Amino acid sequence: MNVLISADTEGISGVTSPADCRPGTPGWDHFRKIMTADVNAAVEGFYEAGARTTVVNDSHANMQNFVVDLLTYELR
């Protein structure tokens, strides 16, 4: 199984307002960490379910929303 994840801040845990998704705001900075954690959890779940390859795309605004230092992955 190969998986493509297209992550957008409007769909992550806890977002309740457009202000949470606006780059450069305190809410956005907070939710970038949550978006990164959500993606890490999804990738881990897909690998546990048998995925061979997982590709993740940041699909929000300028596509610079992940906190890169918090992404966890294993190259396979």
C-alpha distances in whole Angstrom, upper triangle without the diagonal:
4,7,10,13,16,19,22,25,26,23,24,25,29,30,33,35,34,36,33,31,34,34,36,37,38,35,33,33,32,29,28,27,26,23,22,22,20,18,18,17,14,12,14,13,9,9,11,9,7,5,6,7,9,12,15,17,21,22,25,29,29,26,27,26,24,27,25,27,25,21,20,17,16,16,14
4,7,10,13,16,20,23,24,22,22,24,28,28,31,33,32,34,31,29,31,30,33,35,35,33,30,30,30,27,25,25,24,21,20,20,19,15,16,16,13,11,13,13,9,10,13,11,9,6,6,5,6,8,11,14,17,19,22,26,26,22,24,23,21,24,22,24,23,19,18,15,15,14,12
4,6,10,13,16,19,20,18,18,20,24,24,27,29,28,30,27,25,28,27,30,31,31,29,26,27,27,23,22,22,21,18,17,17,15,12,13,14,10,9,12,11,8,9,12,11,10,7,8,6,5,6,8,11,14,15,19,22,23,19,21,20,18,21,20,22,20,17,16,14,15,14,14
4,7,10,13,16,18,16,16,19,22,22,25,26,25,27,24,22,24,24,27,28,29,27,24,25,25,21,19,20,19,16,15,17,14,11,13,14,11,10,13,13,10,12,15,14,14,10,11,8,6,5,6,8,11,12,15,19,19,16,18,17,16,19,18,21,19,16,16,14,16,15,16
4,6,10,13,14,12,12,15,19,18,21,23,22,23,21,18,21,21,24,25,25,23,20,21,21,18,16,17,15,12,12,13,11,8,11,12,8,8,12,12,10,13,15,15,15,12,14,11,7,6,5,6,9,9,13,16,17,14,15,14,13,16,16,19,17,14,15,14,16,16,17
4,7,10,12,10,11,15,18,17,20,20,19,21,18,16,18,18,21,22,23,21,18,19,20,16,15,16,15,11,12,14,12,9,13,14,11,12,15,15,14,16,19,18,19,16,17,14,11,9,6,5,6,6,9,13,14,11,13,12,12,16,16,19,18,15,16,16,19,19,20
4,7,9,8,8,12,14,13,16,17,16,17,15,12,15,15,18,19,20,17,14,16,16,12,11,13,12,8,9,11,9,7,11,12,10,12,15,15,15,17,20,19,21,18,19,16,13,11,7,6,5,5,7,11,13,10,11,10,9,13,14,17,15,13,15,16,19,20,21
4,6,6,7,11,13,11,14,14,12,14,12,9,12,12,16,16,17,15,12,14,14,11,10,13,11,8,11,13,11,10,14,15,13,15,18,18,18,21,23,23,24,21,23,20,16,14,11,9,6,5,5,9,11,9,11,9,10,14,15,18,17,15,18,19,22,23,25
4,5,5,9,10,8,10,11,10,11,8,6,9,10,13,13,14,11,9,11,11,8,8,11,9,7,10,12,10,11,14,15,14,17,19,20,20,23,24,25,26,24,26,23,19,17,14,12,9,8,6,9,12,10,11,8,10,13,15,18,16,16,18,20,24,25,27
4,6,9,9,6,8,9,8,10,8,7,10,12,16,15,16,12,11,14,13,10,11,14,12,10,13,15,12,13,17,17,16,19,21,21,21,24,26,26,28,25,27,25,21,19,16,14,12,10,8,11,14,13,15,12,14,17,19,22,20,19,22,23,27,28,30
4,7,9,7,10,11,11,14,11,10,14,15,18,18,18,15,13,16,15,11,12,14,11,9,12,13,10,11,15,14,13,16,18,18,18,21,22,22,24,22,25,22,19,18,15,14,12,11,10,13,16,15,16,13,14,17,19,21,19,18,20,21,25,26,28
4,6,6,10,12,12,14,10,10,14,15,17,17,16,13,12,13,12,8,9,10,7,6,9,10,7,9,12,12,11,14,16,16,17,20,21,21,23,22,24,22,18,18,14,14,12,12,11,14,17,15,15,12,12,14,17,19,16,15,17,19,23,25,26
4,6,9,12,14,14,11,12,16,17,19,17,16,13,13,14,11,8,11,11,7,7,11,9,7,11,13,12,12,15,17,16,18,21,21,22,24,23,26,24,20,20,17,17,15,16,15,18,20,18,18,14,14,16,18,20,16,16,18,20,24,26,28
4,6,9,12,12,9,11,14,16,18,16,14,11,12,13,10,8,11,12,8,10,13,12,11,14,16,15,16,19,20,20,22,24,25,25,28,27,29,28,24,24,20,20,18,18,16,18,21,20,19,16,16,17,20,21,18,19,21,23,27,29,31
4,6,8,9,6,8,11,14,16,13,13,9,10,12,10,7,11,12,9,10,13,14,12,15,17,17,17,20,22,22,23,26,27,27,30,28,30,28,24,23,20,19,16,16,13,15,18,17,17,14,15,17,20,22,19,20,22,24,28,30,32
4,7,8,7,9,12,15,17,14,14,10,12,15,13,11,14,16,13,14,17,17,16,18,21,21,21,24,25,25,26,29,30,30,33,31,34,32,28,27,23,22,19,18,16,17,20,20,20,17,19,20,24,25,23,23,26,28,32,34,36
4,5,5,7,10,13,15,12,13,9,10,14,13,11,14,16,15,15,18,19,18,20,23,23,23,26,28,27,29,32,32,33,35,33,35,33,29,28,24,22,19,18,15,15,19,19,19,17,19,21,24,26,24,25,27,30,33,35,37
4,5,5,7,10,13,11,12,10,10,13,13,12,14,17,15,15,18,20,19,20,23,24,23,26,28,28,29,32,33,33,35,33,35,32,29,27,23,21,17,16,12,12,16,17,17,15,18,20,23,25,24,24,27,29,33,34,37
4,5,5,9,10,7,9,7,7,11,11,10,13,15,15,15,18,20,19,21,23,24,24,27,29,29,30,33,34,35,37,34,36,34,30,28,24,22,18,17,13,13,16,17,17,14,17,19,22,24,23,24,27,29,33,35,37
4,6,9,10,8,8,5,5,8,8,7,9,12,11,11,15,16,15,17,20,21,21,23,25,26,27,29,31,31,33,31,33,31,27,25,21,20,16,15,12,13,15,15,15,12,14,16,19,21,19,20,23,26,30,32,34
4,6,9,8,10,7,5,9,10,7,9,12,12,10,14,16,15,16,19,20,20,22,24,25,26,28,30,30,32,30,31,28,25,22,19,17,13,12,8,9,11,12,12,10,12,14,18,20,19,19,22,25,28,30,32
4,6,6,9,8,6,9,11,10,10,14,14,13,16,18,18,19,22,23,23,25,27,28,29,31,33,34,35,32,34,31,27,25,21,18,15,13,10,8,11,12,12,10,14,15,18,21,20,21,24,27,30,31,34
4,6,9,9,6,8,11,10,9,13,14,13,15,18,18,18,21,23,23,24,27,28,28,30,32,33,35,32,33,30,26,23,20,17,13,13,9,8,8,10,9,8,12,13,16,18,18,19,23,25,28,29,32
4,7,8,6,7,10,11,11,14,15,15,16,19,20,21,23,25,25,26,29,30,31,33,35,36,37,34,35,32,29,26,22,20,16,16,13,11,11,13,11,10,13,13,16,18,19,20,24,26,30,31,34
4,5,5,6,9,10,11,13,15,15,17,19,20,21,23,25,26,27,29,30,31,33,35,36,38,35,37,34,30,28,24,22,18,18,14,13,14,15,14,12,15,15,18,20,20,21,25,28,31,33,36
4,5,5,6,9,10,12,13,14,16,18,19,20,22,23,25,26,28,29,31,33,34,35,37,35,36,34,30,28,24,23,19,20,16,16,17,17,15,13,15,14,18,19,18,20,24,27,30,32,35
4,5,5,6,9,10,11,12,14,16,16,18,20,21,22,24,26,27,28,30,32,33,35,33,34,32,28,26,23,21,18,18,15,15,16,17,15,12,14,14,18,19,18,19,23,26,29,31,34
4,5,5,6,9,10,10,12,14,15,16,18,20,20,22,24,25,26,28,30,31,33,30,32,29,25,23,19,18,14,14,11,11,13,13,11,8,11,11,15,17,16,17,21,23,27,29,31
4,6,5,7,9,10,11,13,15,16,17,19,21,22,23,25,26,28,29,31,33,30,31,29,25,23,20,18,15,16,13,13,14,14,11,8,10,9,13,14,13,15,19,22,25,27,30
4,6,6,7,9,11,11,13,15,16,17,19,21,22,23,25,27,28,29,31,29,31,29,25,24,20,19,16,17,15,16,17,16,14,11,11,10,14,15,13,15,18,21,25,27,30
4,5,5,6,8,10,10,12,14,15,16,18,20,21,22,24,25,27,29,27,28,26,22,21,17,16,13,14,12,14,15,14,12,9,9,10,14,15,13,14,17,20,24,26,28
4,5,5,6,9,10,11,12,14,15,17,18,20,21,23,24,26,27,25,26,24,20,18,15,14,11,12,10,12,13,11,9,6,6,6,10,12,10,11,15,17,21,23,26
4,5,5,6,9,10,11,12,14,15,17,18,20,21,23,24,26,24,26,23,20,19,15,16,13,15,14,16,16,14,12,9,7,6,9,10,8,10,12,16,19,22,25
4,5,5,6,9,10,10,12,14,15,16,18,20,21,22,25,23,25,23,19,19,15,16,13,15,14,16,17,15,14,10,9,9,12,13,10,11,13,16,20,22,25
4,5,5,6,9,10,11,12,14,15,17,18,20,21,23,21,22,20,16,15,12,12,10,11,11,13,15,12,11,8,7,9,11,13,10,10,13,15,19,21,23
4,5,5,6,9,10,11,12,14,15,17,18,20,21,19,21,18,15,14,11,11,10,12,12,15,15,13,11,8,5,6,8,10,7,6,9,12,15,17,20
4,5,5,6,9,10,11,12,14,15,16,18,20,19,20,19,15,15,13,14,13,16,16,19,19,16,15,12,9,9,11,11,8,8,9,12,15,18,20
4,5,5,6,9,10,11,12,14,15,17,19,17,19,18,14,14,12,13,12,14,14,18,19,16,16,12,10,12,13,14,11,10,11,13,16,19,21
4,5,5,6,9,10,11,12,14,15,17,15,16,14,11,11,8,10,10,12,13,17,17,14,14,12,9,11,11,13,10,8,9,10,14,16,18
4,5,5,6,9,10,11,12,14,16,14,15,14,11,12,10,12,13,15,17,20,20,17,16,14,10,11,11,12,9,6,6,8,11,14,16
4,6,5,6,9,10,11,12,14,14,16,15,12,14,12,15,15,17,19,22,23,19,19,16,14,14,15,15,12,10,9,10,13,16,17
4,5,5,6,9,10,10,13,11,14,13,10,11,10,13,14,16,17,21,22,18,19,16,14,16,16,17,14,12,11,11,14,16,17
4,5,5,6,9,10,11,9,11,9,7,9,8,12,14,16,18,22,22,18,19,17,14,15,15,16,13,10,9,8,10,12,13
4,6,5,6,9,10,9,11,11,10,12,12,16,17,20,22,25,25,22,21,19,16,17,16,17,14,11,9,8,10,13,13
4,5,5,6,9,9,12,12,11,13,14,17,18,20,22,26,27,23,23,21,19,20,19,20,17,14,13,12,13,16,16
4,5,5,6,5,9,9,8,11,12,15,17,19,22,25,26,22,23,21,19,20,20,21,18,15,13,12,13,14,14
4,5,5,5,7,8,8,12,13,17,19,21,24,28,28,24,24,23,20,21,20,20,18,15,12,10,10,12,11
4,5,7,10,12,12,15,16,20,22,24,27,30,31,27,27,25,22,23,22,22,20,17,14,13,13,15,14
4,6,9,12,12,15,17,20,22,24,27,30,31,27,28,26,24,25,24,25,22,19,17,15,15,17,15
4,6,9,11,14,17,20,23,25,28,31,32,28,29,27,25,26,25,25,23,20,17,15,14,15,13
4,6,7,11,13,17,20,21,24,28,28,24,25,24,22,24,22,23,21,18,16,13,13,13,11
4,7,10,13,17,20,22,26,29,29,25,26,25,22,24,22,23,22,18,16,13,11,11,8
4,7,10,13,17,19,22,25,25,21,22,22,19,21,19,21,20,16,14,11,10,9,8
4,7,10,13,15,19,22,22,18,19,18,16,18,16,18,17,13,12,10,10,10,10
4,7,10,12,16,19,18,15,16,16,14,16,15,17,16,13,13,11,12,11,12
4,7,9,12,15,15,11,13,12,10,13,12,15,14,11,12,11,13,13,15
4,6,9,12,12,8,10,10,10,13,13,16,15,12,14,14,16,16,18
4,6,9,9,5,7,7,7,11,11,15,14,12,15,15,18,18,21
4,7,8,6,9,9,10,14,15,18,18,16,18,19,22,22,24
4,6,5,8,7,10,13,15,18,18,17,20,21,24,24,27
4,5,8,8,12,15,16,20,20,19,22,23,27,27,29
4,5,8,11,14,15,18,19,18,21,22,25,25,28
4,6,8,11,12,16,16,15,18,19,22,22,24
4,6,8,9,13,13,13,16,18,21,21,24
4,6,9,12,12,11,15,17,20,21,24
4,6,9,8,8,11,13,17,18,21
4,6,5,7,10,13,17,18,22
4,5,5,9,11,14,15,19
4,6,8,11,14,16,19
4,6,10,13,15,19
4,7,10,12,16
4,7,10,13
4,6,9
4,6
4
